[in-house]
Amino acid sequence: TVAWSHQRIAGRTTLANLWILSPARRGRTRLGKARRSLSQVAGATDVIAAAIPQRIPGVLLNDVGPELNLTGIERIAAYVGQPVVYRDWDEAIGDLRARHGEIHPRYGDAEWQRYVRRVCKQTGRGVEFDYDLRIAEPFAAANAGEGPDGWPFYRALTGRPVLVIRGEHSDLLPAEALARMASEIPDVEVVTVPDVGHAPDLGEPESIAAIDRLLERVLNRDRA
């Protein structure tokens, strides 16, 4: 199963990562990283689906879609790609907790520890973000003006199971767009994760259950 996620599932973090989820092993194998702006995710998935359809039996979109809210885009653009060096892990946790506390209001100390150690790394200079800071360049260029209509790209996902996950308080994927995504193509499940902004970390019970259902749908389709 191919999964697009703005958050890291495993390995390094980029703005949008492309993954193969193996139903047989219930595991995750990285197909490759694709640096894309948020507005390009659906289109890139469509291109890959057309090129290697046998490798994409299912799709997961995590809090992204054919229509995005400019408020969320501007918020992300304000910090993505900014070089920051923290003195230590405590400073990194404190800063990211203050910055993203509204996105993950259910996080306690343990969750913030896990989150920060997942998106940052220890270097000789201190604690830094663990992604390519140049991701801001295509992000800014792609979102500088009005983007192309993303709905044809989304409709191109027809023919495979699709799961769309949205954070209840997301400022990026509008609830109205999610409702349309639910009816625009067949065999799609949309799930709203409560008390989360952009983006769910995919470790929430609602996300895990939805991903399990997606894998079952893929398996059942292969058996048919």
C-alpha positions as CSV (number, residue, x, y, z in Angstrom):
1,T,0.0,0.0,0.0
2,V,1.3,3.4,-0.8
3,A,0.9,6.0,1.8
4,W,1.5,9.7,1.7
5,S,2.1,11.3,5.0
6,H,3.1,14.8,6.1
7,Q,4.4,13.2,9.3
8,R,7.1,10.6,9.5
9,I,6.1,7.0,9.8
10,A,9.7,5.7,10.2
11,G,13.1,6.9,9.1
12,R,13.8,10.5,8.2
13,T,11.2,13.2,7.9
14,T,10.3,15.2,4.8
15,L,7.3,17.4,4.1
16,A,5.6,14.5,2.3
17,N,7.0,11.0,2.4
18,L,6.0,8.1,0.1
19,W,5.8,4.7,1.7
20,I,4.9,1.1,0.7
21,L,2.9,-0.6,3.5
22,S,3.1,-4.3,3.2
23,P,-0.2,-6.0,4.1
24,A,1.5,-9.5,4.2
25,R,4.1,-8.5,6.7
26,R,2.1,-5.7,8.4
27,G,5.3,-3.8,8.0
28,R,6.6,-0.7,6.3
29,T,9.2,-0.5,3.6
30,R,10.3,2.8,2.2
31,L,9.8,3.1,-1.5
32,G,11.4,6.5,-1.6
33,K,11.1,10.1,-0.5
34,A,9.4,12.6,-2.7
35,R,9.9,16.2,-1.9
36,R,6.6,17.8,-2.8
37,S,4.7,20.8,-1.6
38,L,1.4,20.0,0.2
39,S,-0.5,21.1,-2.9
40,Q,1.3,18.5,-5.1
41,V,0.7,15.4,-3.0
42,A,-2.4,14.2,-4.8
43,G,-0.9,14.9,-8.2
44,A,2.3,13.1,-7.4
45,T,0.4,10.1,-6.2
46,D,-1.5,10.0,-9.4
47,V,1.7,10.1,-11.5
48,I,3.2,7.3,-9.5
49,A,0.0,5.3,-9.8
50,A,0.0,5.7,-13.5
51,A,3.6,4.7,-13.8
52,I,3.6,1.6,-11.5
53,P,0.0,0.8,-10.8
54,Q,0.9,-2.7,-9.6
55,R,2.9,-1.2,-6.8
56,I,0.0,0.9,-5.5
57,P,-2.9,-1.3,-4.3
58,G,-4.0,1.4,-1.8
59,V,-3.5,5.0,-0.8
60,L,-3.4,6.8,2.5
61,L,-3.6,10.6,2.6
62,N,-2.8,12.1,6.0
63,D,-4.5,15.5,6.4
64,V,-3.9,16.6,2.8
65,G,-6.2,16.7,-0.2
66,P,-7.1,18.4,-3.5
67,E,-8.1,21.6,-1.6
68,L,-6.0,23.2,1.1
69,N,-6.6,26.1,3.4
70,L,-4.3,29.1,2.9
71,T,-4.2,29.6,6.6
72,G,-2.5,26.3,7.2
73,I,-0.2,26.8,4.2
74,E,1.0,30.1,5.5
75,R,1.5,28.8,9.0
76,I,3.7,25.9,7.8
77,A,5.6,28.2,5.4
78,A,6.4,30.5,8.3
79,Y,8.6,27.8,10.0
80,V,9.4,25.0,7.6
81,G,13.0,25.1,6.4
82,Q,14.2,27.5,9.1
83,P,17.5,26.3,10.6
84,V,17.2,26.0,14.3
85,V,19.8,24.6,16.7
86,Y,18.7,23.8,20.2
87,R,21.1,23.5,23.1
88,D,19.7,20.2,24.2
89,W,16.6,18.0,24.0
90,D,14.9,19.8,26.9
91,E,15.0,23.1,24.9
92,A,13.8,21.4,21.8
93,I,10.9,19.8,23.6
94,G,10.0,23.0,25.3
95,D,10.0,25.0,22.0
96,L,8.1,22.5,19.9
97,R,5.6,21.9,22.7
98,A,4.9,25.7,22.9
99,R,4.8,26.0,19.1
100,H,2.6,22.9,18.4
101,G,0.7,22.5,21.6
102,E,-2.6,23.3,20.0
103,I,-2.1,20.7,17.3
104,H,-1.6,17.9,19.8
105,P,-3.6,18.9,22.9
106,R,-3.7,15.3,24.2
107,Y,0.1,14.9,24.3
108,G,1.7,14.5,27.7
109,D,5.3,14.6,28.6
110,A,6.0,11.1,27.2
111,E,4.3,11.9,23.9
112,W,6.3,15.2,23.4
113,Q,9.5,13.4,24.2
114,R,8.7,10.8,21.5
115,Y,7.5,13.4,19.0
116,V,10.6,15.6,19.3
117,R,13.0,12.7,19.1
118,R,11.3,11.6,16.0
119,V,11.6,14.9,14.2
120,C,15.0,16.0,15.5
121,K,18.4,14.6,15.8
122,Q,21.5,15.2,17.9
123,T,24.4,16.7,16.0
124,G,27.8,18.2,17.0
125,R,26.1,21.6,17.3
126,G,23.2,20.5,19.4
127,V,19.7,19.3,18.5
128,E,18.5,20.1,15.0
129,F,15.5,19.2,12.8
130,D,16.0,15.9,11.0
131,Y,14.8,16.8,7.5
132,D,16.2,18.5,4.4
133,L,15.8,22.3,5.0
134,R,15.7,22.9,1.3
135,I,12.2,21.5,1.3
136,A,11.1,25.1,1.9
137,E,12.3,26.1,-1.6
138,P,9.8,24.0,-3.7
139,F,7.2,24.5,-1.0
140,A,7.4,28.3,-1.3
141,A,7.5,28.2,-5.1
142,A,4.6,25.8,-5.5
143,N,2.4,27.8,-3.2
144,A,3.3,31.3,-4.2
145,G,0.3,31.5,-6.6
146,E,-2.9,29.8,-7.4
147,G,-2.3,26.1,-7.9
148,P,-3.8,23.7,-10.4
149,D,-7.2,22.0,-9.8
150,G,-6.3,19.0,-7.6
151,W,-9.6,17.2,-8.0
152,P,-8.7,15.4,-11.3
153,F,-5.6,14.0,-9.6
154,Y,-7.7,12.8,-6.7
155,R,-10.2,11.2,-9.0
156,A,-7.3,9.4,-10.7
157,L,-7.0,7.3,-7.5
158,T,-10.3,5.5,-8.5
159,G,-9.8,1.7,-8.6
160,R,-7.9,1.2,-5.4
161,P,-8.8,1.5,-1.7
162,V,-8.2,5.0,-0.4
163,L,-8.1,6.2,3.2
164,V,-8.1,9.9,4.1
165,I,-7.3,10.9,7.7
166,R,-8.0,14.5,8.9
167,G,-7.3,16.1,12.3
168,E,-10.5,17.5,13.8
169,H,-8.8,20.9,14.2
170,S,-6.8,20.9,11.0
171,D,-6.1,24.3,9.6
172,L,-4.9,22.8,6.3
173,L,-7.5,20.3,5.0
174,P,-10.9,21.9,5.2
175,A,-13.8,19.8,6.6
176,E,-15.8,20.7,3.4
177,A,-13.0,19.3,1.2
178,L,-13.0,16.1,3.3
179,A,-16.8,15.7,2.8
180,R,-16.4,16.0,-0.9
181,M,-13.5,13.6,-0.9
182,A,-15.8,11.0,0.7
183,S,-18.2,11.1,-2.3
184,E,-15.9,12.0,-5.2
185,I,-14.5,8.5,-5.7
186,P,-15.6,4.9,-4.7
187,D,-13.9,2.8,-2.1
188,V,-12.7,5.6,0.1
189,E,-13.0,5.9,3.8
190,V,-12.6,9.3,5.6
191,V,-11.7,9.4,9.2
192,T,-11.5,12.4,11.5
193,V,-9.2,12.1,14.5
194,P,-10.6,14.1,17.5
195,D,-8.6,16.7,19.3
196,V,-5.8,16.9,16.8
197,G,-4.7,19.6,14.4
198,H,-2.5,19.2,11.3
199,A,-1.4,16.6,11.2
200,P,-2.3,13.4,13.1
201,D,0.8,11.4,14.0
202,L,-0.8,8.1,12.9
203,G,-0.3,6.7,16.3
204,E,-3.8,7.7,17.5
205,P,-6.2,4.7,18.1
206,E,-8.5,6.1,15.4
207,S,-5.6,6.3,12.9
208,I,-4.3,2.8,13.7
209,A,-7.7,1.3,13.4
210,A,-8.3,3.0,10.1
211,I,-5.0,1.9,8.7
212,D,-5.7,-1.7,9.7
213,R,-9.0,-1.5,7.9
214,L,-7.2,-0.1,4.8
215,L,-4.8,-3.0,4.9
216,E,-7.7,-5.5,5.2
217,R,-9.4,-3.8,2.2
218,V,-6.3,-4.2,0.2
219,L,-5.9,-7.9,1.2
220,N,-9.6,-8.6,0.4
221,R,-9.2,-7.0,-3.0
222,D,-6.2,-9.1,-3.7
223,R,-8.1,-12.3,-2.7
224,A,-11.1,-11.5,-5.0
